[in-house]
Amino acid sequence: MMLINGITAYPTQTFSIASPNGDGDITFTLHYRSRTQCWTTDISFGDNLVINGLKLVVSANLLYAWHNNISFGLLIQSKDGLDPILIDDFSGGRIKMFLLTSDEVTSVQALVKEYGE
C-alpha cells in the first residue's frame, strides 16, 4: 500500500505516479467542487483506463469496478469515516489516499466479501 503524498488544498491539481506493480504510470487530476463540497478525479492509465469525474468517497477500493482491466486499486481512508468534503481534507490529513497492488486488491476484496455476507 503506497500513500499518495503531496495532495494540496488547490482546487485542481494533476500528478502522475508509477503503478505499484511497475506496469506503467497513473495520471490523476483532482478537482475540488466547491458548490457540491466534494472531490472528484480523472484517472488515466495507458490504454487500459480512462475515468472522468469519479467522486472520491471513503472506500476500501474505489476502483474495484475496473479490477479486470487494471492491476491496482485506490483506497480512500478517513479519520472520522466521513467522505472528503473540504478543500483541505487531504492537505490537513483528515483524508488519505493509497494505491493498492494487485495482491492487496485481492486481499481487500476477500475481506469485504467475508464481512459483507
DAZIBEL-V860168 format. One record per pair of residues at least 12 apart in sequence whose C-alpha atoms are under 8 Angstrom apart, sorted by the first residue. I is the first residue (numbers start at 1). J is the second residue. D is the distance in Angstrom with one decimal. If there is no record, write none. Layout:
BEGIN
i=I j=J d=D
i=I j=J d=D
END
This chain:
BEGIN
i=1 j=98 d=6.1
i=1 j=99 d=5.7
i=1 j=100 d=4.9
i=1 j=101 d=6.6
i=1 j=104 d=7.3
i=2 j=20 d=7.4
i=2 j=98 d=5.2
i=2 j=99 d=5.1
i=2 j=100 d=6.7
i=3 j=96 d=7.2
i=3 j=97 d=6.0
i=3 j=98 d=4.4
i=3 j=99 d=6.6
i=4 j=96 d=7.5
i=4 j=97 d=5.6
i=4 j=98 d=5.5
i=4 j=99 d=7.1
i=6 j=91 d=7.5
i=7 j=90 d=6.0
i=7 j=91 d=5.9
i=8 j=88 d=7.1
i=8 j=90 d=6.7
i=8 j=91 d=5.0
i=9 j=87 d=5.4
i=9 j=88 d=4.9
i=9 j=89 d=7.8
i=9 j=90 d=7.3
i=9 j=91 d=5.9
i=10 j=32 d=7.8
i=10 j=87 d=7.4
i=11 j=30 d=7.5
i=11 j=31 d=5.4
i=11 j=32 d=4.6
i=11 j=33 d=7.5
i=11 j=87 d=7.0
i=12 j=29 d=7.0
i=12 j=30 d=5.5
i=12 j=31 d=4.6
i=12 j=32 d=6.5
i=13 j=29 d=5.6
i=13 j=30 d=5.3
i=13 j=31 d=6.9
i=14 j=27 d=7.2
i=14 j=28 d=5.6
i=14 j=29 d=4.2
i=14 j=30 d=6.4
i=15 j=27 d=5.8
i=15 j=28 d=5.5
i=15 j=29 d=6.6
i=16 j=28 d=6.2
i=19 j=72 d=7.1
i=19 j=99 d=8.0
i=20 j=72 d=7.0
i=20 j=99 d=6.9
i=20 j=100 d=6.9
i=20 j=101 d=5.4
i=21 j=71 d=6.9
i=21 j=72 d=7.3
i=21 j=101 d=5.9
i=21 j=102 d=7.2
i=24 j=45 d=7.2
i=24 j=46 d=7.0
i=25 j=45 d=6.3
i=25 j=46 d=7.3
i=26 j=43 d=7.0
i=26 j=44 d=5.9
i=26 j=45 d=4.8
i=26 j=46 d=7.6
i=27 j=42 d=8.0
i=27 j=43 d=5.6
i=27 j=44 d=5.2
i=27 j=45 d=6.5
i=28 j=41 d=6.5
i=28 j=42 d=5.7
i=28 j=43 d=4.8
i=28 j=44 d=6.8
i=29 j=41 d=5.4
i=29 j=42 d=5.1
i=29 j=43 d=6.6
i=30 j=42 d=6.6
i=32 j=87 d=6.3
i=34 j=87 d=7.9
i=37 j=85 d=4.8
i=37 j=86 d=6.3
i=37 j=87 d=8.0
i=38 j=55 d=7.2
i=38 j=56 d=7.4
i=38 j=84 d=6.2
i=38 j=85 d=4.6
i=38 j=86 d=7.0
i=39 j=55 d=6.0
i=39 j=56 d=5.6
i=39 j=84 d=6.5
i=39 j=85 d=6.8
i=39 j=87 d=7.9
i=40 j=53 d=5.4
i=40 j=54 d=5.2
i=40 j=55 d=4.2
i=40 j=56 d=5.4
i=41 j=53 d=5.4
i=41 j=54 d=5.2
i=41 j=55 d=6.5
i=41 j=56 d=6.9
i=42 j=54 d=6.5
i=48 j=69 d=6.1
i=48 j=70 d=6.7
i=49 j=69 d=7.2
i=49 j=70 d=7.3
i=56 j=76 d=7.5
i=56 j=83 d=7.4
i=56 j=84 d=7.0
i=57 j=76 d=6.6
i=57 j=83 d=4.9
i=57 j=84 d=6.5
i=58 j=75 d=7.5
i=58 j=76 d=4.8
i=58 j=77 d=5.6
i=58 j=78 d=6.5
i=58 j=81 d=7.1
i=58 j=82 d=6.9
i=58 j=83 d=5.3
i=58 j=84 d=7.6
i=59 j=75 d=5.7
i=59 j=76 d=5.1
i=59 j=77 d=6.9
i=60 j=74 d=7.5
i=60 j=75 d=4.9
i=60 j=76 d=6.6
i=60 j=77 d=7.8
i=60 j=108 d=6.8
i=61 j=73 d=5.6
i=61 j=74 d=5.0
i=61 j=75 d=4.8
i=61 j=76 d=7.4
i=61 j=105 d=7.2
i=61 j=108 d=7.6
i=62 j=74 d=5.4
i=62 j=75 d=6.2
i=62 j=76 d=7.3
i=71 j=101 d=6.8
i=71 j=102 d=5.1
i=72 j=99 d=6.7
i=72 j=100 d=5.3
i=72 j=101 d=4.9
i=72 j=102 d=5.1
i=72 j=105 d=6.8
i=73 j=99 d=5.7
i=73 j=100 d=4.6
i=73 j=101 d=6.6
i=73 j=102 d=7.2
i=73 j=104 d=8.0
i=73 j=105 d=5.9
i=74 j=97 d=7.0
i=74 j=98 d=5.7
i=74 j=99 d=4.9
i=74 j=100 d=5.9
i=75 j=97 d=5.8
i=75 j=98 d=5.1
i=75 j=99 d=6.4
i=75 j=100 d=7.0
i=76 j=95 d=7.1
i=76 j=96 d=5.9
i=76 j=97 d=4.7
i=76 j=98 d=6.5
i=77 j=95 d=5.7
i=77 j=96 d=5.2
i=77 j=97 d=6.3
i=78 j=94 d=5.8
i=78 j=95 d=4.6
i=78 j=96 d=6.5
i=79 j=94 d=5.4
i=79 j=95 d=6.6
i=80 j=94 d=7.6
END
